Amino acid sequence: SMTLYTSGRLEIPADRLSAGERQLLAIAILWGLADSSGKELPTIIDTPMGRLDGEHRTRLIEKYFPNAASQVILLSTDEEIYGQYYSKLKPFIAQEYNIVYNETEKTSYFSNGYLESAL
């Protein structure tokens, strides 16, 4: 069991956390577990910033993603990592792929590069 507290030492009921706060809590727990394992583990995050406000998005981009693991895979939508967020993350990106869905054939394929709409 885990108990959360404010900086003023007041207990925060877990069910009072917003969706974004729950997401940040989960990321913090997983990062701590990965770090304490002492192993080189990849980190894969689907829809990494969908529930977060601008301040928390910036913190993840600047603090977490570059340091989370030696290999971080982000499966983002076109509305998550764009503009300034993409520019801040770009120096840490080794490879970019875009998953393209073909409506006619009902299949998906990978193309090189990031979402053009995000650049």
Contacts in CASP RR format, 6 or more apart in sequence:
PFRMAT RR
TARGET T0000
AUTHOR 0000-0000-0000
METHOD contacts of the structure
MODEL  1
SMTLYTSGRLEIPADRLSAGERQLLAIAILWGLADSSGKELPTIIDTPMG
RLDGEHRTRLIEKYFPNAASQVILLSTDEEIYGQYYSKLKPFIAQEYNIV
YNETEKTSYFSNGYLESAL
2 14 0 8 1.000
3 11 0 8 1.000
4 11 0 8 1.000
4 12 0 8 1.000
4 14 0 8 1.000
4 17 0 8 1.000
4 25 0 8 1.000
5 11 0 8 1.000
5 12 0 8 1.000
6 12 0 8 1.000
17 25 0 8 1.000
18 51 0 8 1.000
19 51 0 8 1.000
20 51 0 8 1.000
20 52 0 8 1.000
20 53 0 8 1.000
20 56 0 8 1.000
23 50 0 8 1.000
23 51 0 8 1.000
23 52 0 8 1.000
24 52 0 8 1.000
24 56 0 8 1.000
27 45 0 8 1.000
27 60 0 8 1.000
27 64 0 8 1.000
30 43 0 8 1.000
31 64 0 8 1.000
31 68 0 8 1.000
34 41 0 8 1.000
34 43 0 8 1.000
34 68 0 8 1.000
34 69 0 8 1.000
40 69 0 8 1.000
40 70 0 8 1.000
41 69 0 8 1.000
42 69 0 8 1.000
42 70 0 8 1.000
42 71 0 8 1.000
42 72 0 8 1.000
42 73 0 8 1.000
43 68 0 8 1.000
43 69 0 8 1.000
43 71 0 8 1.000
43 72 0 8 1.000
43 73 0 8 1.000
44 72 0 8 1.000
44 73 0 8 1.000
44 75 0 8 1.000
45 72 0 8 1.000
45 73 0 8 1.000
45 74 0 8 1.000
45 75 0 8 1.000
46 75 0 8 1.000
47 75 0 8 1.000
47 76 0 8 1.000
47 77 0 8 1.000
47 80 0 8 1.000
48 60 0 8 1.000
48 65 0 8 1.000
48 74 0 8 1.000
48 75 0 8 1.000
48 76 0 8 1.000
48 80 0 8 1.000
48 81 0 8 1.000
49 56 0 8 1.000
49 57 0 8 1.000
49 60 0 8 1.000
49 76 0 8 1.000
49 80 0 8 1.000
49 81 0 8 1.000
49 85 0 8 1.000
50 77 0 8 1.000
50 79 0 8 1.000
50 80 0 8 1.000
52 60 0 8 1.000
57 80 0 8 1.000
57 85 0 8 1.000
58 85 0 8 1.000
58 88 0 8 1.000
61 81 0 8 1.000
61 85 0 8 1.000
61 88 0 8 1.000
61 89 0 8 1.000
62 88 0 8 1.000
65 72 0 8 1.000
65 74 0 8 1.000
65 89 0 8 1.000
65 92 0 8 1.000
66 89 0 8 1.000
66 92 0 8 1.000
74 81 0 8 1.000
78 115 0 8 1.000
78 117 0 8 1.000
78 118 0 8 1.000
81 89 0 8 1.000
81 118 0 8 1.000
82 115 0 8 1.000
82 117 0 8 1.000
82 118 0 8 1.000
82 119 0 8 1.000
83 118 0 8 1.000
83 119 0 8 1.000
86 114 0 8 1.000
86 118 0 8 1.000
86 119 0 8 1.000
96 112 0 8 1.000
96 113 0 8 1.000
96 114 0 8 1.000
97 110 0 8 1.000
97 111 0 8 1.000
97 112 0 8 1.000
97 113 0 8 1.000
98 110 0 8 1.000
98 111 0 8 1.000
98 112 0 8 1.000
98 113 0 8 1.000
98 114 0 8 1.000
98 115 0 8 1.000
99 108 0 8 1.000
99 109 0 8 1.000
99 110 0 8 1.000
100 108 0 8 1.000
100 109 0 8 1.000
100 110 0 8 1.000
100 111 0 8 1.000
101 107 0 8 1.000
101 108 0 8 1.000
102 108 0 8 1.000
102 109 0 8 1.000
END
